[in-house]
Amino acid sequence: MSPTSTTLRRTGTLAALTLAGVLAAAGAASAHVTVHPESYAKGATDGVLSFRVPNEEDTASTTKVQVFLPTDHPVLGVLVTPQAGWTAKVTTSKLKKPVKTDDGTITDAVSEITWTGGRIRHGEFQDFDVAFGQLPDDTGRLSFKTLQTYSDGSVVRWIEEAKEGADEPENPAPALTLTAGGAGAEASNGSGGAAGSDADSAAPSSASSSKDTKESTASDAADDSTARSLGTAGLVVGVLGLIAAGFALARGRNARP
């Protein structure tokens, strides 16, 4: 075999391994358990959180999902949306610090939701929707630690919290950013005399808010998917460029007298 053939063969092998690594890394990055939308206003009311659980195993299915809700900054009025094929178990806990609301003092809140009975197969994902009555207004971030159990008994613990300025952890917990609310958030929170005195007008407003949340979730999912696709495509193009450069270098060496 000529030196040129050997060089080309090595270049092709290296490029193939590099491309495989790039695609694997891109796939791993998109396999995290996430919550959508990614942000809400502090103290927001009557909304929906969607926990997206993808299956990242080639030979096993996801059969159990446990989401742990924070109790130091509790989410109030949690309701679980029925999911076909899945059974939800809701666990409540006593709060160390009761929360005062317009409807009275809340002493307990949902601390865990467990879904079982269904299957998420390779190449699939499942959205688990959770409605809430009110989000906390005394923090800027909520982390929802999650355990994902597979049919082979393995468990992936999505419990690591990202730190500002640091790289994303290997198994990050789904996180929700809480932003400072404006006039729109005040209306959603039900403050003001008009909202309190006109119950009939409040009901359509809540329905509209829920619809807007669903549309926002769908839009976020589409944006995330597009961004991941473009990022992966860019990496692949870069690898192909390395391949072309390798072949050109090998040919140049062969052309020398």
RAGI-V389898 format. One line per field, one symbol per residue. phi: phi as a letter, one per 20 degrees, with the letter a starting at -180 (. if undefined). psi: psi as a letter, one per 30 degrees, with the letter a starting at -180 (. if undefined). burial: 1 if it has 24 or more other C-alpha atoms within 12 Angstrom, else 0. A space follows every 50 residues. Layout:
phi: ???
psi: ???
burial: ???
This chain:
phi: .fgffffffffffffffffffffffffffeeffcdcfebbfgmgclccdd eedeedefdbdfdbcdddefdfcfeemfceegdgndddddddcfefcgde cfepeedbbfdbccdcndbdegncbcedececeaefddbdbcddfcdddd fenfcddeceefdfndffffcffgcdeddfedfffffffneoffffecff ffffffffffffffffffffffffffffffffffffgfffffffffffff fffffff
psi: kleeeeeeeeeeeeeeeeeeeeeeeeeefgglklkklfllkkgklhakkj jkjlkgkegllkfkkkkkkkffilklhkkkkkkkfkkkkkkllkkejlkk lfgakkfllkfkkkklfakjlkgllkkjkkklekllgglfkkkjkkkjkl fgflkkjifkkkkkfllkleikkkkkkklkkaeeeeeefglkeeeffiee feeeeeeeeeeeeeeeeeeeeeeeeeeeeeeeeeeeeeeeeeeeeeeeee eeeffk.
burial: 00000001001100100010011001001111111111111111111111 11111110001111111111111111111100000101000110000010 00000101111111110111000011111111111110001111111111 10001111101000000000111111110000001011110000000000 00000100110011001000100000000001000100110010011001 0000000
